Amino acid sequence: MAHALQTLLEKKPAAIGIIVGIDSGLSAETLARAGYDFLFIDQQHGTVDNAAMLSMVQAAQGADVIALVRPTWTEPAGVMRALDYGADGIIAPMIDTPEDAAELVSALRYPPDGKRSWGPIRAGLPDFPDYTAQANSAHAAIAMIETASAYENLDAILATPGLDGILIGPNDLSLALGCYGQPMIGDNKFADAVRDIAARATAAGILPGSHCGDVETAKGLIELGFKFVSVGSDLGMLFSTARQELAAFN
C-alpha cells in the first residue's frame, strides 16, 4: 500500500500545501476545502495541541486532503499519537543525523520493522486488522533538513531505509548556513544548497519537499524537481489579507 502523498504524486507533478498552525478544525477545514493537496499541521511552532490536531486531521481528510503532522519534536510518543489519530504522514523537525532519521522511521512502523506501539484509536477505523496489516507502508516519513549538521549528513540521512521524503526548513537552514534572507531561487549560496539537496534527494529516490514563503518561489522549486511544497501559512494569510483590506481605505 502506498502512502497518500505518493499516490497523489502518481496523478500530478507536485503537491501544493499550506502550514496550518491555528488550533481550529474549522480553519483547517476551510483551507482544505479551498483545494490544497495537503495541510501541514504544525504542532512545533503553532498553537495546535493534541485535541486540536485530531480535529484538524479529521477536517483535512473529510475534504479529501492529505494531513501531514509536524509534532513538537521528533520523539516517538508524539509521532505515534499523530498516527493513531489518523495522520497521513509525519514531518519530523530537526533531523540532524541518520540515527535521528532511523528513529523517525522506527516510530512510524509496527514491529518487526519498527517500534510503534499498537493503538490506532482513529486510524484503524473501521477495520483494525486490515489497517494493521497495511500500516507500515501507509504513512509518509518525512525528515526536515534545516541544520548545518543535517546538510553535512544529507547522504547518510537519505540512505535511511524506510524514509520517504525530506523537507527543507528554509529559515532555519539559511540561518545555519550563514545566508539568512537569501532567496531559494537564483545565484547565491542558499539557492545552491537548495538545488543540491533536491538533486541528491531525487537521485536517492527520496521525495524532495520544502516550505516556501511565496508562490513564485514555490513554482521555481517545482521546476527544480521538488515534489511537494507548502506555501505560506494560515496565520500569515489571515494577517496579509487583513492588511490588504485595511489598506484599501487609505
SERO-4910 file (N, C-alpha, C, O; in steps of 0.05 Angstrom, whole numbers):
BEGIN
 pado doro    nc1    nc2    nc3   cac1   cac2   cac3    cc1    cc2    cc3    oc1    oc2    oc3
  Met    A     17    -24      0      0      0      0     18     25      0     35     27     17
  Ala    A     13     43    -18     28     68    -20     16     89     -1     -8     89      4
  His    A     33    106     10     22    127     27      8    148     10     12    149    -15
  Ala    A     -8    165     22    -26    183      7    -10    203    -10    -19    209    -32
  Leu    A     12    213     -1     27    232    -16     38    219    -42     38    231    -63
  Gln    A     49    195    -39     59    180    -62     37    175    -82     41    178   -106
  Thr    A     13    167    -73     -9    162    -90    -17    187   -105    -23    186   -129
  Leu    A    -18    210    -92    -25    235   -104     -5    242   -126    -12    252   -148
  Leu    A     21    237   -121     42    245   -140     43    227   -164     58    232   -183
  Glu    A     28    206   -164     24    189   -188      5    203   -208      4    195   -231
  Lys    A    -10    223   -198    -30    236   -214    -23    265   -222    -34    276   -241
  Lys    A     -4    277   -208      4    304   -214     33    308   -208     44    293   -192
  Pro    A     46    328   -220     75    330   -217     85    339   -189    107    332   -181
  Ala    A     68    354   -175     76    364   -149     51    370   -132     30    376   -143
  Ala    A     55    368   -106     33    373    -87     37    400    -74     59    407    -66
  Ile    A     15    415    -71     15    442    -60      0    442    -33    -23    433    -32
  Gly    A     14    452    -13      1    452     14      4    479     27     14    498     16
  Ile    A     -5    480     52     -2    505     68      2    496     97     -9    476    106
  Ile    A     18    512    112     21    507    140     -4    517    155    -13    539    151
  Val    A    -14    500    172    -37    508    189    -28    505    218    -24    483    228
  Gly    A    -26    528    232    -17    528    259    -37    539    279    -32    539    303
  Ile    A    -60    549    269    -81    559    286    -98    535    295   -106    518    279
  Asp    A   -102    533    321   -115    509    332   -145    510    328   -161    515    346
  Ser    A   -153    504    303   -181    505    296   -187    485    274   -176    486    252
  Gly    A   -205    466    280   -214    448    259   -229    462    237   -227    455    214
  Leu    A   -244    483    244   -259    498    224   -240    513    205   -244    513    181
  Ser    A   -219    525    216   -199    538    199   -186    518    181   -182    524    157
  Ala    A   -178    495    192   -166    474    175   -184    465    153   -176    461    131
  Glu    A   -210    461    160   -229    451    140   -233    472    118   -235    465     95
  Thr    A   -234    497    126   -237    519    106   -214    518     85   -219    520     61
  Leu    A   -190    515     95   -167    515     77   -166    489     61   -159    489     37
  Ala    A   -174    467     73   -175    442     58   -195    443     36   -190    434     13
  Arg    A   -218    455     41   -239    457     20   -232    478     -1   -245    479    -22
  Ala    A   -212    495      5   -202    514    -16   -188    499    -39   -186    510    -60
  Gly    A   -179    475    -34   -167    460    -55   -138    452    -53   -126    442    -72
  Tyr    A   -126    457    -29    -98    448    -26    -96    418    -27   -115    403    -22
  Asp    A    -72    408    -35    -67    380    -35    -62    368     -8    -69    346     -2
  Phe    A    -49    384      9    -43    375     36    -43    398     56    -37    421     48
  Leu    A    -49    392     81    -46    410    103    -22    402    119    -19    378    126
  Phe    A     -4    421    125     20    417    141     11    426    169     14    450    176
  Ile    A      2    407    186     -9    414    212     14    417    232     29    398    237
  Asp    A     17    441    242     42    448    257     38    449    287     28    469    298
  Gln    A     48    428    300     48    429    329     74    440    340     75    448    364
  Gln    A     95    442    324    121    452    334    120    481    340    128    490    361
  His    A    111    497    321    110    526    324     82    537    326     78    560    334
  Gly    A     62    521    319     34    531    320     23    527    348     36    520    367
  Thr    A     -3    533    350    -17    532    376    -34    506    378    -54    505    392
  Val    A    -26    485    363    -41    461    360    -35    441    381    -13    429    381
  Asp    A    -53    436    400    -50    415    419    -61    389    407    -69    388    384
  Asn    A    -61    367    422    -69    341    411    -98    340    404   -106    329    384
  Ala    A   -115    353    420   -144    353    414   -149    368    388   -165    359    371
  Ala    A   -136    391    385   -139    406    360   -128    391    337   -139    392    315
  Met    A   -105    378    341    -93    363    319   -112    341    309   -114    337    284
  Leu    A   -125    327    327   -145    307    318   -166    320    301   -173    309    280
  Ser    A   -178    342    309   -200    354    294   -189    365    267   -204    365    248
  Met    A   -164    374    266   -153    384    241   -147    362    222   -151    365    197
  Val    A   -138    339    232   -134    316    214   -161    307    203   -163    301    179
  Gln    A   -181    306    220   -208    298    211   -218    318    190   -230    310    170
  Ala    A   -214    344    194   -223    364    176   -210    361    149   -223    363    128
  Ala    A   -183    357    148   -169    353    123   -179    329    108   -186    331     85
  Gln    A   -180    307    121   -188    282    108   -217    282    100   -225    268     81
  Gly    A   -234    296    115   -262    299    107   -265    314     81   -286    311     68
  Ala    A   -245    330     74   -246    344     49   -228    330     28   -222    342      7
  Asp    A   -220    306     34   -202    290     16   -176    304     11   -166    304    -12
  Val    A   -164    315     32   -139    328     32   -120    313     50   -128    304     72
  Ile    A    -95    311     42    -75    297     58    -68    312     83    -64    337     82
  Ala    A    -66    298    106    -59    311    131    -31    302    140    -27    279    147
  Leu    A    -12    321    138     15    316    147     19    331    173     15    355    174
  Val    A     28    317    194     32    330    220     61    333    227     77    315    225
  Arg    A     68    358    236     95    363    247     91    363    278     80    383    288
  Pro    A    100    343    292     98    343    321    117    363    333    134    375    319
  Thr    A    115    367    359    131    387    373    161    380    371    178    398    370
  Trp    A    167    354    369    195    346    367    195    317    356    174    305    355
  Thr    A    218    308    347    219    280    337    223    261    360    246    252    365
  Glu    A    202    256    374    203    236    396    180    217    391    159    225    382
  Pro    A    184    191    397    165    171    389    136    176    398    117    171    383
  Ala    A    132    186    422    105    189    433     88    208    416     65    201    410
  Gly    A    100    231    408     85    250    392     79    239    364     58    244    353
  Val    A     99    225    353     96    214    326     74    193    327     56    193    309
  Met    A     75    175    346     55    153    347     27    164    352      8    153    341
  Arg    A     25    185    369     -2    196    374    -14    207    349    -38    203    343
  Ala    A      2    222    333     -9    233    308    -17    211    289    -38    214    276
  Leu    A     -2    189    288    -10    167    271    -36    154    281    -53    147    265
  Asp    A    -38    150    307    -62    138    318    -87    155    313   -109    144    310
  Tyr    A    -83    181    311   -105    199    305   -111    200    275   -132    211    267
  Gly    A    -94    187    259   -101    184    231    -84    201    211    -91    202    188
  Ala    A    -63    213    221    -46    229    203    -36    212    180    -29    189    183
  Asp    A    -34    224    156    -24    210    133      6    209    132     18    193    117
  Gly    A     19    226    147     48    226    148     58    244    169     44    260    181
  Ile    A     84    241    175     97    257    196    120    274    183    136    263    168
  Ile    A    120    300    189    142    317    181    158    322    207    149    336    225
  Ala    A    181    310    209    197    310    234    217    332    234    234    334    216
  Pro    A    216    350    254    235    372    255    263    364    264    266    344    278
  Met    A    282    380    256    310    378    267    322    350    265    332    340    285
  Ile    A    320    338    242    334    313    237    363    319    229    368    330    207
  Asp    A    381    313    247    409    321    243    427    298    233    447    303    220
  Thr    A    419    274    239    437    251    234    420    228    222    396    228    224
  Pro    A    434    208    211    420    184    202    407    169    225    387    155    222
  Glu    A    418    172    249    406    159    272    379    172    279    360    159    286
  Asp    A    378    199    276    352    213    280    332    203    260    309    199    266
  Ala    A    340    201    235    322    192    214    313    163    219    289    157    214
  Ala    A    331    146    228    323    119    233    303    117    257    285    101    256
  Glu    A    307    134    277    288    135    299    260    144    289    240    133    298
  Leu    A    260    163    271    234    172    259    220    149    246    197    143    251
  Val    A    235    136    228    223    113    213    213     92    232    191     81    228
  Ser    A    228     86    252    221     65    271    195     72    286    178     54    291
  Ala    A    191     97    292    167    106    307    142    104    289    120    102    299
  Leu    A    146    103    262    123    101    244    116     72    237     95     68    225
  Arg    A    132     53    245    128     25    236    123      6    259    137      8    280
  Tyr    A    103    -11    256     99    -32    275    121    -53    273    133    -56    252
  Pro    A    126    -67    295    146    -89    294    137   -110    273    113   -114    269
  Pro    A    156   -123    260    185   -123    266    200   -100    252    225    -98    255
  Asp    A    187    -83    237    200    -62    222    207    -37    239    224    -21    231
  Gly    A    194    -34    262    199    -11    279    189    -16    307    186    -39    315
  Lys    A    184      6    321    176      3    349    150     18    356    145     25    379
  Arg    A    134     23    335    109     36    340     91     18    358     89     -6    353
  Ser    A     79     31    378     61     16    396     33     15    383     24     34    371
  Trp    A     20     -8    385     -6    -12    373    -28      2    389    -29     -1    413
  Gly    A    -45     16    375    -68     30    387    -79     51    369    -82     74    377
  Pro    A    -86     44    344    -95     64    324   -124     72    330   -142     64    315
  Ile    A   -128     88    350   -155     94    361   -173    105    339   -197     99    339
  Arg    A   -164    121    321   -180    131    299   -170    119    272   -186    112    255
  Ala    A   -144    118    269   -133    109    243   -143     81    236   -146     75    212
  Gly    A   -148     64    255   -156     37    250   -185     33    243   -193     11    235
  Leu    A   -201     54    245   -229     51    239   -233     49    209   -219     63    194
  Pro    A   -251     32    199   -269     14    214   -258    -14    216   -271    -31    228
  Asp    A   -234    -20    205   -224    -47    204   -196    -48    216   -176    -44    201
  Phe    A   -194    -53    242   -168    -53    255   -148    -73    244   -125    -67    239
  Pro    A   -157    -98    239   -137   -118    228   -127   -110    200   -103   -113    194
  Asp    A   -145    -99    183   -136    -91    156   -117    -67    158    -97    -66    144
  Tyr    A   -123    -48    175   -106    -25    179    -78    -34    188    -58    -25    178
  Thr    A    -78    -52    208    -52    -61    219    -35    -74    199    -11    -71    198
  Ala    A    -47    -90    181    -32   -105    161    -19    -86    141      1    -93    129
  Gln    A    -31    -62    136    -21    -44    116     -7    -19    127      4     -3    111
  Ala    A     -8    -15    153      1     10    165     29     17    159     36     41    156
  Asn    A     47     -3    158     76      4    155     83     17    129    104     29    126
  Ser    A     65     15    109     71     28     84     51     50     78     51     62     57
  Ala    A     33     56     98     11     75     93     17    103    102      1    121     96
  His    A     39    108    115     45    135    126     72    144    117     92    129    117
  Ala    A     74    169    108     99    180     98    117    190    121    108    204    139
  Ala    A    142    181    120    162    190    139    179    212    125    194    206    107
  Ile    A    177    236    135    190    259    122    208    273    142    199    282    163
  Ala    A    233    275    136    253    287    153    259    315    145    264    321    121
  Met    A    258    334    164    265    362    157    295    365    157    309    356    174
  Ile    A    304    379    136    332    385    133    334    415    138    327    432    121
  Glu    A    344    422    162    343    450    170    367    459    187    366    480    200
  Thr    A    388    442    188    411    449    204    436    444    188    436    430    168
  Ala    A    459    456    197    484    450    183    491    421    185    502    410    166
  Ser    A    485    409    208    491    380    212    475    363    192    486    344    181
  Ala    A    450    370    189    433    355    170    444    357    142    444    337    128
  Tyr    A    452    380    134    464    384    107    490    368    104    495    355     83
  Glu    A    506    369    124    531    354    124    526    324    122    541    309    109
  Asn    A    505    315    136    499    286    137    478    278    117    466    256    119
  Leu    A    473    295     97    450    290     79    450    263     66    429    250     66
  Asp    A    472    254     54    472    229     40    465    206     59    451    187     51
  Ala    A    476    207     83    470    185    102    441    186    110    429    165    114
  Ile    A    430    209    114    401    212    121    384    201     98    365    186    103
  Leu    A    391    208     73    376    199     50    377    168     47    359    157     35
  Ala    A    398    156     57    401    127     54    386    112     76    387     87     77
  Thr    A    372    125     94    357    112    115    335     94    104    317    105     90
  Pro    A    335     69    109    314     51     99    287     60    110    283     65    134
  Gly    A    267     62     93    240     69    101    234     99    100    211    107    104
  Leu    A    254    116     96    250    144     94    236    150     67    245    140     46
  Asp    A    215    167     68    200    173     43    207    200     31    207    203      7
  Gly    A    212    219     48    216    246     37    233    263     56    237    256     79
  Ile    A    243    285     45    256    306     62    242    332     56    231    336     34
  Leu    A    244    350     75    231    377     72    250    398     83    258    397    106
  Ile    A    258    416     66    275    438     74    260    458     92    238    467     85
  Gly    A    272    464    115    262    486    131    278    511    124    300    514    135
  Pro    A    269    528    106    286    549     95    297    569    115    320    578    112
  Asn    A    281    576    134    291    597    153    313    585    171    335    598    173
  Asp    A    309    562    182    329    550    199    354    543    183    377    548    192
  Leu    A    350    531    160    373    523    144    390    546    135    415    546    136
  Ser    A    377    567    126    392    591    117    407    604    140    429    614    137
  Leu    A    394    604    164    408    614    187    433    597    193    455    608    199
  Ala    A    429    571    192    451    552    198    474    555    179    498    551    186
  Leu    A    468    561    154    489    563    133    500    591    130    517    596    113
  Gly    A    491    609    147    501    636    147    492    653    123    506    671    115
  Cys    A    468    647    113    458    662     90    428    668     93    413    667     73
  Tyr    A    420    676    117    392    682    122    384    706    104    399    726    101
  Gly    A    360    703     92    350    725     75    356    721     46    344    735     29
  Gln    A    374    703     39    379    698     11    356    682     -1    345    664     12
  Pro    A    347    688    -25    325    674    -38    332    645    -44    356    638    -47
  Met    A    312    628    -45    316    599    -51    321    594    -80    331    573    -88
  Ile    A    315    613    -97    319    611   -126    338    633   -135    334    656   -128
  Gly    A    358    626   -151    376    647   -161    405    639   -159    412    616   -158
  Asp    A    422    660   -158    451    656   -158    461    665   -131    470    688   -128
  Asn    A    461    648   -111    471    654    -84    476    628    -70    469    606    -79
  Lys    A    489    630    -47    497    607    -31    474    589    -23    475    565    -26
  Phe    A    452    602    -14    430    586     -5    416    572    -28    408    549    -25
  Ala    A    412    586    -50    399    573    -73    416    550    -83    405    530    -92
  Asp    A    443    552    -82    460    530    -89    455    505    -72    453    483    -81
  Ala    A    452    510    -45    446    488    -27    419    476    -32    416    451    -31
  Val    A    399    492    -38    373    482    -44    373    464    -69    362    442    -69
  Arg    A    387    473    -90    389    456   -114    403    430   -108    396    409   -119
  Asp    A    424    432    -92    440    408    -85    423    388    -70    424    364    -76
  Ile    A    408    398    -51    391    380    -35    370    366    -52    365    342    -50
  Ala    A    358    381    -70    337    369    -88    350    348   -106    338    326   -109
  Ala    A    373    354   -117    386    335   -135    394    309   -121    390    287   -131
  Arg    A    405    312    -97    414    288    -83    390    272    -73    392    247    -72
  Ala    A    369    285    -64    345    270    -55    333    254    -79    326    231    -76
  Thr    A    330    268   -101    319    255   -125    336    231   -133    325    209   -139
  Ala    A    362    234   -133    380    212   -141    378    188   -121    382    165   -129
  Ala    A    371    194    -96    368    173    -76    340    161    -76    335    142    -60
  Gly    A    322    171    -93    295    160    -93    278    170    -70    258    158    -63
  Ile    A    285    193    -59    271    206    -36    257    231    -47    269    246    -61
  Leu    A    232    234    -39    216    257    -48    227    283    -36    229    285    -11
  Pro    A    235    303    -53    244    328    -42    220    347    -38    203    350    -55
  Gly    A    220    360    -15    199    380     -9    211    404      5    233    404     14
  Ser    A    195    425      7    204    449     20    180    467     28    159    465     16
  His    A    184    483     49    166    504     54    175    529     38    199    532     34
  Cys    A    156    545     30    162    569     14    146    593     25    125    589     37
  Gly    A    157    616     21    143    640     31    124    652     10    107    668     17
  Asp    A    127    644    -15    110    656    -36    107    638    -60    122    618    -62
  Val    A     88    644    -77     81    626    -99    103    625   -119    109    603   -130
  Glu    A    116    647   -125    137    647   -146    160    629   -137    171    614   -154
  Thr    A    168    630   -112    188    611   -102    180    583   -105    195    565   -113
  Ala    A    155    577    -98    144    550   -100    145    540   -128    153    517   -133
  Lys    A    137    557   -147    138    549   -176    167    543   -184    172    524   -199
  Gly    A    186    560   -175    214    555   -182    224    529   -170    240    515   -183
  Leu    A    216    522   -146    225    497   -134    213    473   -149    227    453   -152
  Ile    A    189    475   -157    177    453   -172    192    449   -198    196    426   -207
  Glu    A    200    471   -211    216    468   -236    242    455   -230    254    442   -248
  Leu    A    253    457   -206    278    444   -198    274    415   -191    293    400   -186
  Gly    A    249    406   -190    244    378   -184    232    373   -157    228    349   -149
  Phe    A    225    393   -141    212    389   -116    184    377   -120    170    386   -138
  Lys    A    177    358   -104    152    343   -108    130    352    -89    106    347    -95
  Phe    A    136    366    -67    115    376    -50    125    402    -37    148    403    -26
  Val    A    109    422    -37    116    448    -26     92    460    -11     69    458    -20
  Ser    A     98    471     12     78    486     27     84    516     22    107    524     22
  Val    A     62    531     18     65    559     11     51    576     33     26    576     34
  Gly    A     66    590     49     54    607     69     40    592     91     44    568     94
  Ser    A     24    606    107     11    595    130    -16    607    134    -22    628    123
  Asp    A    -32    594    150    -59    605    156    -57    632    170    -72    650    163
  Leu    A    -39    634    190    -36    659    204    -26    681    186    -35    704    187
  Gly    A     -6    674    170      5    694    151    -15    704    131    -17    727    125
  Met    A    -32    685    121    -53    692    102    -74    710    115    -82    729    103
  Leu    A    -81    704    140   -101    720    154    -90    748    158   -105    768    154
  Phe    A    -65    750    166    -53    777    171    -51    793    146    -58    816    145
  Ser    A    -40    781    125    -35    796    100    -61    804     87    -63    826     76
  Thr    A    -82    787     88   -108    794     76   -121    817     92   -132    835     80
  Ala    A   -118    816    118   -129    837    135   -116    864    128   -129    884    126
  Arg    A    -89    863    125    -74    887    119    -83    898     92    -86    923     89
  Gln    A    -86    881     72    -95    890     46   -122    902     46   -127    923     34
  Glu    A   -140    890     61   -167    902     63   -166    929     76   -179    948     67
  Leu    A   -151    932     97   -149    958    111   -135    979     94   -143   1002     94
  Ala    A   -116    970     79   -101    989     61   -119   1001     40   -114   1023     31
  Ala    A   -141    987     33   -159    997     13   -174   1022     22   -186   1037      6
  Phe    A   -174   1027     49   -187   1050     59   -170   1075     59   -179   1097     64
  Asn    A   -144   1072     53   -126   1094     54   -121   1106     26   -105   1125     23
***
